[in-house]
Amino acid sequence: MESNQYTFVEANNSQTAEIKTVVFSVLKEYGLQPSTIDFCLEDIEKHYFANGGYFGVLLDENDRIVATGGLYTMNNDRAEIRKMYMLPNHRGRGLGKMILQTLIEKAKALGFKSIELETASVLKEAIGLYQKFGFQPYASPHIAARCDQAYELILE
C-alpha cells in the first residue's frame, strides 16, 4: 500500500536491525522497556510468515523504515496485531490509519475471524486509532507485562 512518498511493504529478516531500532526507540519514547515479548523480532519470517501471519514495514522516500506492524497468528481464527510503532516525525499524516487498515485487510485475506491487540495506557494516540476502527476492550487471558489494556475486533 502506498501513500505519497511512503510505501507499506512486506518485511524480511534482512531488516531486523532497522525494525528493532524503530520499535525500541518508540518504546523508550513512552517510557516502556523491551522485554521477552519482543522475541518475535529476532526472526520475523519464522514467527510471523511461517505461522500464517504477516509483518510489514513503512518505508519513507529514502527506503528507510519509519513504522512497523505485524499480524501474529494466535490460532486458525485469531491474529494479534503486534509491533505497530511509528517514529515521531512521521506521525499525524494518516499513516497509522493506512497501516491499521492494511493489517485488517491482510487479516481478512488470511482467513482470520478476529484480531486482538495489547497496548499500554501511555499510547493514547494508538488507543484512539484502534477505537475509531471499532476495536472493543477485551479481557485477554495473556496480557504482557508492559501492557495494561487489550482490545479485539471481530472481522465477520
MODELLER restraints for C-alpha pairs under 7 A, 6 or more apart:
rsr = mdl.restraints
at = mdl.atoms
rsr.add(forms.Gaussian(group=physical.xy_distance, feature=features.Distance(at['CA:1:A'], at['CA:7:A']), mean=5.81, stdev=0.5))
rsr.add(forms.Gaussian(group=physical.xy_distance, feature=features.Distance(at['CA:1:A'], at['CA:8:A']), mean=5.17, stdev=0.5))
rsr.add(forms.Gaussian(group=physical.xy_distance, feature=features.Distance(at['CA:1:A'], at['CA:9:A']), mean=6.99, stdev=0.5))
rsr.add(forms.Gaussian(group=physical.xy_distance, feature=features.Distance(at['CA:2:A'], at['CA:8:A']), mean=6.17, stdev=0.5))
rsr.add(forms.Gaussian(group=physical.xy_distance, feature=features.Distance(at['CA:5:A'], at['CA:60:A']), mean=6.01, stdev=0.5))
rsr.add(forms.Gaussian(group=physical.xy_distance, feature=features.Distance(at['CA:5:A'], at['CA:61:A']), mean=4.98, stdev=0.5))
rsr.add(forms.Gaussian(group=physical.xy_distance, feature=features.Distance(at['CA:6:A'], at['CA:58:A']), mean=6.52, stdev=0.5))
rsr.add(forms.Gaussian(group=physical.xy_distance, feature=features.Distance(at['CA:6:A'], at['CA:59:A']), mean=5.51, stdev=0.5))
rsr.add(forms.Gaussian(group=physical.xy_distance, feature=features.Distance(at['CA:6:A'], at['CA:60:A']), mean=4.69, stdev=0.5))
rsr.add(forms.Gaussian(group=physical.xy_distance, feature=features.Distance(at['CA:6:A'], at['CA:61:A']), mean=6.07, stdev=0.5))
rsr.add(forms.Gaussian(group=physical.xy_distance, feature=features.Distance(at['CA:7:A'], at['CA:58:A']), mean=5.52, stdev=0.5))
rsr.add(forms.Gaussian(group=physical.xy_distance, feature=features.Distance(at['CA:7:A'], at['CA:59:A']), mean=5.22, stdev=0.5))
rsr.add(forms.Gaussian(group=physical.xy_distance, feature=features.Distance(at['CA:7:A'], at['CA:60:A']), mean=6.76, stdev=0.5))
rsr.add(forms.Gaussian(group=physical.xy_distance, feature=features.Distance(at['CA:8:A'], at['CA:56:A']), mean=6.37, stdev=0.5))
rsr.add(forms.Gaussian(group=physical.xy_distance, feature=features.Distance(at['CA:8:A'], at['CA:57:A']), mean=5.49, stdev=0.5))
rsr.add(forms.Gaussian(group=physical.xy_distance, feature=features.Distance(at['CA:8:A'], at['CA:58:A']), mean=4.24, stdev=0.5))
rsr.add(forms.Gaussian(group=physical.xy_distance, feature=features.Distance(at['CA:8:A'], at['CA:59:A']), mean=6.24, stdev=0.5))
rsr.add(forms.Gaussian(group=physical.xy_distance, feature=features.Distance(at['CA:9:A'], at['CA:56:A']), mean=5.30, stdev=0.5))
rsr.add(forms.Gaussian(group=physical.xy_distance, feature=features.Distance(at['CA:9:A'], at['CA:57:A']), mean=5.55, stdev=0.5))
rsr.add(forms.Gaussian(group=physical.xy_distance, feature=features.Distance(at['CA:9:A'], at['CA:58:A']), mean=6.44, stdev=0.5))
rsr.add(forms.Gaussian(group=physical.xy_distance, feature=features.Distance(at['CA:10:A'], at['CA:55:A']), mean=6.04, stdev=0.5))
rsr.add(forms.Gaussian(group=physical.xy_distance, feature=features.Distance(at['CA:10:A'], at['CA:56:A']), mean=4.38, stdev=0.5))
rsr.add(forms.Gaussian(group=physical.xy_distance, feature=features.Distance(at['CA:10:A'], at['CA:57:A']), mean=6.41, stdev=0.5))
rsr.add(forms.Gaussian(group=physical.xy_distance, feature=features.Distance(at['CA:11:A'], at['CA:55:A']), mean=5.76, stdev=0.5))
rsr.add(forms.Gaussian(group=physical.xy_distance, feature=features.Distance(at['CA:11:A'], at['CA:56:A']), mean=4.88, stdev=0.5))
rsr.add(forms.Gaussian(group=physical.xy_distance, feature=features.Distance(at['CA:11:A'], at['CA:57:A']), mean=5.80, stdev=0.5))
rsr.add(forms.Gaussian(group=physical.xy_distance, feature=features.Distance(at['CA:12:A'], at['CA:44:A']), mean=6.67, stdev=0.5))
rsr.add(forms.Gaussian(group=physical.xy_distance, feature=features.Distance(at['CA:12:A'], at['CA:45:A']), mean=6.13, stdev=0.5))
rsr.add(forms.Gaussian(group=physical.xy_distance, feature=features.Distance(at['CA:13:A'], at['CA:43:A']), mean=6.13, stdev=0.5))
rsr.add(forms.Gaussian(group=physical.xy_distance, feature=features.Distance(at['CA:13:A'], at['CA:44:A']), mean=6.10, stdev=0.5))
rsr.add(forms.Gaussian(group=physical.xy_distance, feature=features.Distance(at['CA:13:A'], at['CA:45:A']), mean=6.26, stdev=0.5))
rsr.add(forms.Gaussian(group=physical.xy_distance, feature=features.Distance(at['CA:16:A'], at['CA:41:A']), mean=6.66, stdev=0.5))
rsr.add(forms.Gaussian(group=physical.xy_distance, feature=features.Distance(at['CA:16:A'], at['CA:42:A']), mean=6.79, stdev=0.5))
rsr.add(forms.Gaussian(group=physical.xy_distance, feature=features.Distance(at['CA:18:A'], at['CA:65:A']), mean=6.70, stdev=0.5))
rsr.add(forms.Gaussian(group=physical.xy_distance, feature=features.Distance(at['CA:19:A'], at['CA:65:A']), mean=6.94, stdev=0.5))
rsr.add(forms.Gaussian(group=physical.xy_distance, feature=features.Distance(at['CA:19:A'], at['CA:68:A']), mean=6.95, stdev=0.5))
rsr.add(forms.Gaussian(group=physical.xy_distance, feature=features.Distance(at['CA:20:A'], at['CA:41:A']), mean=6.89, stdev=0.5))
rsr.add(forms.Gaussian(group=physical.xy_distance, feature=features.Distance(at['CA:22:A'], at['CA:66:A']), mean=6.69, stdev=0.5))
rsr.add(forms.Gaussian(group=physical.xy_distance, feature=features.Distance(at['CA:22:A'], at['CA:67:A']), mean=6.72, stdev=0.5))
rsr.add(forms.Gaussian(group=physical.xy_distance, feature=features.Distance(at['CA:22:A'], at['CA:87:A']), mean=6.48, stdev=0.5))
rsr.add(forms.Gaussian(group=physical.xy_distance, feature=features.Distance(at['CA:23:A'], at['CA:83:A']), mean=6.71, stdev=0.5))
rsr.add(forms.Gaussian(group=physical.xy_distance, feature=features.Distance(at['CA:23:A'], at['CA:85:A']), mean=5.90, stdev=0.5))
rsr.add(forms.Gaussian(group=physical.xy_distance, feature=features.Distance(at['CA:24:A'], at['CA:34:A']), mean=6.43, stdev=0.5))
rsr.add(forms.Gaussian(group=physical.xy_distance, feature=features.Distance(at['CA:26:A'], at['CA:85:A']), mean=6.61, stdev=0.5))
rsr.add(forms.Gaussian(group=physical.xy_distance, feature=features.Distance(at['CA:26:A'], at['CA:87:A']), mean=6.47, stdev=0.5))
rsr.add(forms.Gaussian(group=physical.xy_distance, feature=features.Distance(at['CA:27:A'], at['CA:33:A']), mean=6.12, stdev=0.5))
rsr.add(forms.Gaussian(group=physical.xy_distance, feature=features.Distance(at['CA:30:A'], at['CA:122:A']), mean=6.61, stdev=0.5))
rsr.add(forms.Gaussian(group=physical.xy_distance, feature=features.Distance(at['CA:32:A'], at['CA:146:A']), mean=6.75, stdev=0.5))
rsr.add(forms.Gaussian(group=physical.xy_distance, feature=features.Distance(at['CA:40:A'], at['CA:47:A']), mean=5.56, stdev=0.5))
rsr.add(forms.Gaussian(group=physical.xy_distance, feature=features.Distance(at['CA:48:A'], at['CA:54:A']), mean=5.32, stdev=0.5))
rsr.add(forms.Gaussian(group=physical.xy_distance, feature=features.Distance(at['CA:48:A'], at['CA:55:A']), mean=6.33, stdev=0.5))
rsr.add(forms.Gaussian(group=physical.xy_distance, feature=features.Distance(at['CA:48:A'], at['CA:71:A']), mean=6.83, stdev=0.5))
rsr.add(forms.Gaussian(group=physical.xy_distance, feature=features.Distance(at['CA:48:A'], at['CA:72:A']), mean=5.50, stdev=0.5))
rsr.add(forms.Gaussian(group=physical.xy_distance, feature=features.Distance(at['CA:51:A'], at['CA:73:A']), mean=6.28, stdev=0.5))
rsr.add(forms.Gaussian(group=physical.xy_distance, feature=features.Distance(at['CA:52:A'], at['CA:73:A']), mean=6.30, stdev=0.5))
rsr.add(forms.Gaussian(group=physical.xy_distance, feature=features.Distance(at['CA:53:A'], at['CA:71:A']), mean=5.16, stdev=0.5))
rsr.add(forms.Gaussian(group=physical.xy_distance, feature=features.Distance(at['CA:53:A'], at['CA:72:A']), mean=5.24, stdev=0.5))
rsr.add(forms.Gaussian(group=physical.xy_distance, feature=features.Distance(at['CA:53:A'], at['CA:73:A']), mean=5.37, stdev=0.5))
rsr.add(forms.Gaussian(group=physical.xy_distance, feature=features.Distance(at['CA:54:A'], at['CA:70:A']), mean=5.49, stdev=0.5))
rsr.add(forms.Gaussian(group=physical.xy_distance, feature=features.Distance(at['CA:54:A'], at['CA:71:A']), mean=4.98, stdev=0.5))
rsr.add(forms.Gaussian(group=physical.xy_distance, feature=features.Distance(at['CA:54:A'], at['CA:72:A']), mean=6.85, stdev=0.5))
rsr.add(forms.Gaussian(group=physical.xy_distance, feature=features.Distance(at['CA:55:A'], at['CA:69:A']), mean=5.86, stdev=0.5))
rsr.add(forms.Gaussian(group=physical.xy_distance, feature=features.Distance(at['CA:55:A'], at['CA:70:A']), mean=3.98, stdev=0.5))
rsr.add(forms.Gaussian(group=physical.xy_distance, feature=features.Distance(at['CA:55:A'], at['CA:71:A']), mean=6.16, stdev=0.5))
rsr.add(forms.Gaussian(group=physical.xy_distance, feature=features.Distance(at['CA:56:A'], at['CA:68:A']), mean=5.88, stdev=0.5))
rsr.add(forms.Gaussian(group=physical.xy_distance, feature=features.Distance(at['CA:56:A'], at['CA:69:A']), mean=5.50, stdev=0.5))
rsr.add(forms.Gaussian(group=physical.xy_distance, feature=features.Distance(at['CA:56:A'], at['CA:70:A']), mean=6.04, stdev=0.5))
rsr.add(forms.Gaussian(group=physical.xy_distance, feature=features.Distance(at['CA:57:A'], at['CA:65:A']), mean=6.15, stdev=0.5))
rsr.add(forms.Gaussian(group=physical.xy_distance, feature=features.Distance(at['CA:57:A'], at['CA:67:A']), mean=5.71, stdev=0.5))
rsr.add(forms.Gaussian(group=physical.xy_distance, feature=features.Distance(at['CA:57:A'], at['CA:68:A']), mean=4.46, stdev=0.5))
rsr.add(forms.Gaussian(group=physical.xy_distance, feature=features.Distance(at['CA:57:A'], at['CA:69:A']), mean=6.49, stdev=0.5))
rsr.add(forms.Gaussian(group=physical.xy_distance, feature=features.Distance(at['CA:58:A'], at['CA:65:A']), mean=5.62, stdev=0.5))
rsr.add(forms.Gaussian(group=physical.xy_distance, feature=features.Distance(at['CA:58:A'], at['CA:66:A']), mean=5.70, stdev=0.5))
rsr.add(forms.Gaussian(group=physical.xy_distance, feature=features.Distance(at['CA:58:A'], at['CA:67:A']), mean=4.92, stdev=0.5))
rsr.add(forms.Gaussian(group=physical.xy_distance, feature=features.Distance(at['CA:58:A'], at['CA:68:A']), mean=6.13, stdev=0.5))
rsr.add(forms.Gaussian(group=physical.xy_distance, feature=features.Distance(at['CA:59:A'], at['CA:65:A']), mean=4.65, stdev=0.5))
rsr.add(forms.Gaussian(group=physical.xy_distance, feature=features.Distance(at['CA:59:A'], at['CA:66:A']), mean=5.94, stdev=0.5))
rsr.add(forms.Gaussian(group=physical.xy_distance, feature=features.Distance(at['CA:60:A'], at['CA:66:A']), mean=6.57, stdev=0.5))
rsr.add(forms.Gaussian(group=physical.xy_distance, feature=features.Distance(at['CA:66:A'], at['CA:86:A']), mean=5.87, stdev=0.5))
rsr.add(forms.Gaussian(group=physical.xy_distance, feature=features.Distance(at['CA:66:A'], at['CA:87:A']), mean=5.55, stdev=0.5))
rsr.add(forms.Gaussian(group=physical.xy_distance, feature=features.Distance(at['CA:67:A'], at['CA:85:A']), mean=5.43, stdev=0.5))
rsr.add(forms.Gaussian(group=physical.xy_distance, feature=features.Distance(at['CA:67:A'], at['CA:86:A']), mean=4.08, stdev=0.5))
rsr.add(forms.Gaussian(group=physical.xy_distance, feature=features.Distance(at['CA:67:A'], at['CA:87:A']), mean=6.25, stdev=0.5))
rsr.add(forms.Gaussian(group=physical.xy_distance, feature=features.Distance(at['CA:68:A'], at['CA:83:A']), mean=6.23, stdev=0.5))
rsr.add(forms.Gaussian(group=physical.xy_distance, feature=features.Distance(at['CA:68:A'], at['CA:84:A']), mean=5.21, stdev=0.5))
rsr.add(forms.Gaussian(group=physical.xy_distance, feature=features.Distance(at['CA:68:A'], at['CA:85:A']), mean=5.43, stdev=0.5))
rsr.add(forms.Gaussian(group=physical.xy_distance, feature=features.Distance(at['CA:68:A'], at['CA:86:A']), mean=6.59, stdev=0.5))
rsr.add(forms.Gaussian(group=physical.xy_distance, feature=features.Distance(at['CA:69:A'], at['CA:82:A']), mean=6.13, stdev=0.5))
rsr.add(forms.Gaussian(group=physical.xy_distance, feature=features.Distance(at['CA:69:A'], at['CA:83:A']), mean=5.11, stdev=0.5))
rsr.add(forms.Gaussian(group=physical.xy_distance, feature=features.Distance(at['CA:69:A'], at['CA:84:A']), mean=4.01, stdev=0.5))
rsr.add(forms.Gaussian(group=physical.xy_distance, feature=features.Distance(at['CA:69:A'], at['CA:85:A']), mean=6.71, stdev=0.5))
rsr.add(forms.Gaussian(group=physical.xy_distance, feature=features.Distance(at['CA:70:A'], at['CA:81:A']), mean=5.57, stdev=0.5))
rsr.add(forms.Gaussian(group=physical.xy_distance, feature=features.Distance(at['CA:70:A'], at['CA:82:A']), mean=5.12, stdev=0.5))
rsr.add(forms.Gaussian(group=physical.xy_distance, feature=features.Distance(at['CA:70:A'], at['CA:83:A']), mean=6.12, stdev=0.5))
rsr.add(forms.Gaussian(group=physical.xy_distance, feature=features.Distance(at['CA:70:A'], at['CA:84:A']), mean=6.75, stdev=0.5))
rsr.add(forms.Gaussian(group=physical.xy_distance, feature=features.Distance(at['CA:71:A'], at['CA:79:A']), mean=5.81, stdev=0.5))
rsr.add(forms.Gaussian(group=physical.xy_distance, feature=features.Distance(at['CA:71:A'], at['CA:80:A']), mean=5.46, stdev=0.5))
rsr.add(forms.Gaussian(group=physical.xy_distance, feature=features.Distance(at['CA:71:A'], at['CA:81:A']), mean=4.77, stdev=0.5))
rsr.add(forms.Gaussian(group=physical.xy_distance, feature=features.Distance(at['CA:71:A'], at['CA:82:A']), mean=6.18, stdev=0.5))
rsr.add(forms.Gaussian(group=physical.xy_distance, feature=features.Distance(at['CA:71:A'], at['CA:103:A']), mean=6.94, stdev=0.5))
rsr.add(forms.Gaussian(group=physical.xy_distance, feature=features.Distance(at['CA:72:A'], at['CA:79:A']), mean=5.37, stdev=0.5))
rsr.add(forms.Gaussian(group=physical.xy_distance, feature=features.Distance(at['CA:72:A'], at['CA:80:A']), mean=5.02, stdev=0.5))
rsr.add(forms.Gaussian(group=physical.xy_distance, feature=features.Distance(at['CA:72:A'], at['CA:81:A']), mean=6.32, stdev=0.5))
rsr.add(forms.Gaussian(group=physical.xy_distance, feature=features.Distance(at['CA:72:A'], at['CA:82:A']), mean=6.62, stdev=0.5))
rsr.add(forms.Gaussian(group=physical.xy_distance, feature=features.Distance(at['CA:73:A'], at['CA:79:A']), mean=4.51, stdev=0.5))
rsr.add(forms.Gaussian(group=physical.xy_distance, feature=features.Distance(at['CA:73:A'], at['CA:80:A']), mean=6.41, stdev=0.5))
rsr.add(forms.Gaussian(group=physical.xy_distance, feature=features.Distance(at['CA:74:A'], at['CA:80:A']), mean=6.55, stdev=0.5))
rsr.add(forms.Gaussian(group=physical.xy_distance, feature=features.Distance(at['CA:76:A'], at['CA:112:A']), mean=6.71, stdev=0.5))
rsr.add(forms.Gaussian(group=physical.xy_distance, feature=features.Distance(at['CA:77:A'], at['CA:111:A']), mean=6.93, stdev=0.5))
rsr.add(forms.Gaussian(group=physical.xy_distance, feature=features.Distance(at['CA:77:A'], at['CA:112:A']), mean=4.49, stdev=0.5))
rsr.add(forms.Gaussian(group=physical.xy_distance, feature=features.Distance(at['CA:77:A'], at['CA:113:A']), mean=5.06, stdev=0.5))
rsr.add(forms.Gaussian(group=physical.xy_distance, feature=features.Distance(at['CA:77:A'], at['CA:114:A']), mean=6.53, stdev=0.5))
rsr.add(forms.Gaussian(group=physical.xy_distance, feature=features.Distance(at['CA:78:A'], at['CA:112:A']), mean=5.31, stdev=0.5))
rsr.add(forms.Gaussian(group=physical.xy_distance, feature=features.Distance(at['CA:78:A'], at['CA:113:A']), mean=6.00, stdev=0.5))
rsr.add(forms.Gaussian(group=physical.xy_distance, feature=features.Distance(at['CA:78:A'], at['CA:114:A']), mean=5.01, stdev=0.5))
rsr.add(forms.Gaussian(group=physical.xy_distance, feature=features.Distance(at['CA:78:A'], at['CA:115:A']), mean=5.69, stdev=0.5))
rsr.add(forms.Gaussian(group=physical.xy_distance, feature=features.Distance(at['CA:79:A'], at['CA:112:A']), mean=6.46, stdev=0.5))
rsr.add(forms.Gaussian(group=physical.xy_distance, feature=features.Distance(at['CA:79:A'], at['CA:114:A']), mean=6.54, stdev=0.5))
rsr.add(forms.Gaussian(group=physical.xy_distance, feature=features.Distance(at['CA:79:A'], at['CA:115:A']), mean=4.89, stdev=0.5))
rsr.add(forms.Gaussian(group=physical.xy_distance, feature=features.Distance(at['CA:79:A'], at['CA:116:A']), mean=6.36, stdev=0.5))
rsr.add(forms.Gaussian(group=physical.xy_distance, feature=features.Distance(at['CA:80:A'], at['CA:115:A']), mean=5.38, stdev=0.5))
rsr.add(forms.Gaussian(group=physical.xy_distance, feature=features.Distance(at['CA:80:A'], at['CA:116:A']), mean=4.66, stdev=0.5))
rsr.add(forms.Gaussian(group=physical.xy_distance, feature=features.Distance(at['CA:80:A'], at['CA:117:A']), mean=5.28, stdev=0.5))
rsr.add(forms.Gaussian(group=physical.xy_distance, feature=features.Distance(at['CA:81:A'], at['CA:115:A']), mean=6.85, stdev=0.5))
rsr.add(forms.Gaussian(group=physical.xy_distance, feature=features.Distance(at['CA:81:A'], at['CA:116:A']), mean=6.32, stdev=0.5))
rsr.add(forms.Gaussian(group=physical.xy_distance, feature=features.Distance(at['CA:81:A'], at['CA:117:A']), mean=5.15, stdev=0.5))
rsr.add(forms.Gaussian(group=physical.xy_distance, feature=features.Distance(at['CA:82:A'], at['CA:117:A']), mean=6.82, stdev=0.5))
rsr.add(forms.Gaussian(group=physical.xy_distance, feature=features.Distance(at['CA:108:A'], at['CA:155:A']), mean=6.98, stdev=0.5))
rsr.add(forms.Gaussian(group=physical.xy_distance, feature=features.Distance(at['CA:113:A'], at['CA:154:A']), mean=6.24, stdev=0.5))
rsr.add(forms.Gaussian(group=physical.xy_distance, feature=features.Distance(at['CA:113:A'], at['CA:155:A']), mean=5.05, stdev=0.5))
rsr.add(forms.Gaussian(group=physical.xy_distance, feature=features.Distance(at['CA:113:A'], at['CA:156:A']), mean=5.84, stdev=0.5))
rsr.add(forms.Gaussian(group=physical.xy_distance, feature=features.Distance(at['CA:114:A'], at['CA:152:A']), mean=6.99, stdev=0.5))
rsr.add(forms.Gaussian(group=physical.xy_distance, feature=features.Distance(at['CA:114:A'], at['CA:153:A']), mean=5.57, stdev=0.5))
rsr.add(forms.Gaussian(group=physical.xy_distance, feature=features.Distance(at['CA:114:A'], at['CA:154:A']), mean=4.38, stdev=0.5))
rsr.add(forms.Gaussian(group=physical.xy_distance, feature=features.Distance(at['CA:114:A'], at['CA:155:A']), mean=5.11, stdev=0.5))
rsr.add(forms.Gaussian(group=physical.xy_distance, feature=features.Distance(at['CA:115:A'], at['CA:152:A']), mean=5.46, stdev=0.5))
rsr.add(forms.Gaussian(group=physical.xy_distance, feature=features.Distance(at['CA:115:A'], at['CA:153:A']), mean=5.17, stdev=0.5))
rsr.add(forms.Gaussian(group=physical.xy_distance, feature=features.Distance(at['CA:115:A'], at['CA:154:A']), mean=6.56, stdev=0.5))
rsr.add(forms.Gaussian(group=physical.xy_distance, feature=features.Distance(at['CA:116:A'], at['CA:151:A']), mean=5.56, stdev=0.5))
rsr.add(forms.Gaussian(group=physical.xy_distance, feature=features.Distance(at['CA:116:A'], at['CA:152:A']), mean=4.12, stdev=0.5))
rsr.add(forms.Gaussian(group=physical.xy_distance, feature=features.Distance(at['CA:116:A'], at['CA:153:A']), mean=6.38, stdev=0.5))
rsr.add(forms.Gaussian(group=physical.xy_distance, feature=features.Distance(at['CA:117:A'], at['CA:150:A']), mean=5.59, stdev=0.5))
rsr.add(forms.Gaussian(group=physical.xy_distance, feature=features.Distance(at['CA:117:A'], at['CA:151:A']), mean=5.38, stdev=0.5))
rsr.add(forms.Gaussian(group=physical.xy_distance, feature=features.Distance(at['CA:117:A'], at['CA:152:A']), mean=6.36, stdev=0.5))
rsr.add(forms.Gaussian(group=physical.xy_distance, feature=features.Distance(at['CA:118:A'], at['CA:143:A']), mean=6.68, stdev=0.5))
rsr.add(forms.Gaussian(group=physical.xy_distance, feature=features.Distance(at['CA:118:A'], at['CA:147:A']), mean=6.06, stdev=0.5))
rsr.add(forms.Gaussian(group=physical.xy_distance, feature=features.Distance(at['CA:118:A'], at['CA:149:A']), mean=5.71, stdev=0.5))
rsr.add(forms.Gaussian(group=physical.xy_distance, feature=features.Distance(at['CA:118:A'], at['CA:150:A']), mean=4.27, stdev=0.5))
rsr.add(forms.Gaussian(group=physical.xy_distance, feature=features.Distance(at['CA:118:A'], at['CA:151:A']), mean=6.44, stdev=0.5))
rsr.add(forms.Gaussian(group=physical.xy_distance, feature=features.Distance(at['CA:119:A'], at['CA:147:A']), mean=4.90, stdev=0.5))
rsr.add(forms.Gaussian(group=physical.xy_distance, feature=features.Distance(at['CA:119:A'], at['CA:148:A']), mean=6.35, stdev=0.5))
rsr.add(forms.Gaussian(group=physical.xy_distance, feature=features.Distance(at['CA:119:A'], at['CA:149:A']), mean=5.34, stdev=0.5))
rsr.add(forms.Gaussian(group=physical.xy_distance, feature=features.Distance(at['CA:119:A'], at['CA:150:A']), mean=6.16, stdev=0.5))
rsr.add(forms.Gaussian(group=physical.xy_distance, feature=features.Distance(at['CA:120:A'], at['CA:146:A']), mean=6.64, stdev=0.5))
rsr.add(forms.Gaussian(group=physical.xy_distance, feature=features.Distance(at['CA:120:A'], at['CA:147:A']), mean=4.40, stdev=0.5))
rsr.add(forms.Gaussian(group=physical.xy_distance, feature=features.Distance(at['CA:120:A'], at['CA:148:A']), mean=5.16, stdev=0.5))
rsr.add(forms.Gaussian(group=physical.xy_distance, feature=features.Distance(at['CA:120:A'], at['CA:149:A']), mean=5.99, stdev=0.5))
rsr.add(forms.Gaussian(group=physical.xy_distance, feature=features.Distance(at['CA:121:A'], at['CA:148:A']), mean=6.58, stdev=0.5))
rsr.add(forms.Gaussian(group=physical.xy_distance, feature=features.Distance(at['CA:121:A'], at['CA:149:A']), mean=6.99, stdev=0.5))
rsr.add(forms.Gaussian(group=physical.xy_distance, feature=features.Distance(at['CA:134:A'], at['CA:153:A']), mean=6.45, stdev=0.5))
rsr.add(forms.Gaussian(group=physical.xy_distance, feature=features.Distance(at['CA:135:A'], at['CA:151:A']), mean=5.64, stdev=0.5))
rsr.add(forms.Gaussian(group=physical.xy_distance, feature=features.Distance(at['CA:135:A'], at['CA:152:A']), mean=5.10, stdev=0.5))
rsr.add(forms.Gaussian(group=physical.xy_distance, feature=features.Distance(at['CA:135:A'], at['CA:153:A']), mean=4.65, stdev=0.5))
rsr.add(forms.Gaussian(group=physical.xy_distance, feature=features.Distance(at['CA:136:A'], at['CA:151:A']), mean=5.12, stdev=0.5))
rsr.add(forms.Gaussian(group=physical.xy_distance, feature=features.Distance(at['CA:136:A'], at['CA:152:A']), mean=5.39, stdev=0.5))
rsr.add(forms.Gaussian(group=physical.xy_distance, feature=features.Distance(at['CA:136:A'], at['CA:153:A']), mean=6.43, stdev=0.5))
rsr.add(forms.Gaussian(group=physical.xy_distance, feature=features.Distance(at['CA:137:A'], at['CA:150:A']), mean=5.86, stdev=0.5))
rsr.add(forms.Gaussian(group=physical.xy_distance, feature=features.Distance(at['CA:137:A'], at['CA:151:A']), mean=4.36, stdev=0.5))
rsr.add(forms.Gaussian(group=physical.xy_distance, feature=features.Distance(at['CA:137:A'], at['CA:152:A']), mean=6.50, stdev=0.5))
rsr.add(forms.Gaussian(group=physical.xy_distance, feature=features.Distance(at['CA:138:A'], at['CA:150:A']), mean=5.21, stdev=0.5))
rsr.add(forms.Gaussian(group=physical.xy_distance, feature=features.Distance(at['CA:138:A'], at['CA:151:A']), mean=4.71, stdev=0.5))
rsr.add(forms.Gaussian(group=physical.xy_distance, feature=features.Distance(at['CA:138:A'], at['CA:152:A']), mean=5.89, stdev=0.5))
rsr.add(forms.Gaussian(group=physical.xy_distance, feature=features.Distance(at['CA:139:A'], at['CA:150:A']), mean=6.53, stdev=0.5))
rsr.add(forms.Gaussian(group=physical.xy_distance, feature=features.Distance(at['CA:140:A'], at['CA:150:A']), mean=6.09, stdev=0.5))
